[in-house]
């Protein structure tokens, strides 16, 4: 199995980062403005770009430590069976956000595309928390001319 992994330092208390990962308001400020659902365990979150997008079942939420989503549904096909995990730690200077998109069946060009887009959205969550203004879809950085 293959994994996309990113780590970013955010100059904020760990609880603010956790809120950005577990509330609709937070999620819509850094990933996509079109966030539907509830971030509680067992719930389904759908992220539209704008008329379709991935859905995830929330399988684990540990306050200020970990959020784990399991891909749910058919879109995108390459994400079937994958998980998205956010792990948080804090030191004197910052909160560390460790991001993983795990269990890809095989590396492919779409995985490379998603790795780059996840990096863009990790910068967006940092921007949102540190400045109050993220760059969620459709205002995110475009990485090719197909977005």
Secondary structure as UniProt FT lines:
FT   STRAND          2..10
FT   HELIX           14..22
FT   HELIX           24..30
FT   STRAND          34..37
FT   TURN            41..42
FT   STRAND          44..48
FT   STRAND          55..62
FT   TURN            63..65
FT   STRAND          66..72
FT   HELIX           77..79
FT   TURN            80..81
FT   STRAND          83..90
FT   STRAND          95..104
FT   HELIX           109..131
FT   TURN            145..146
//
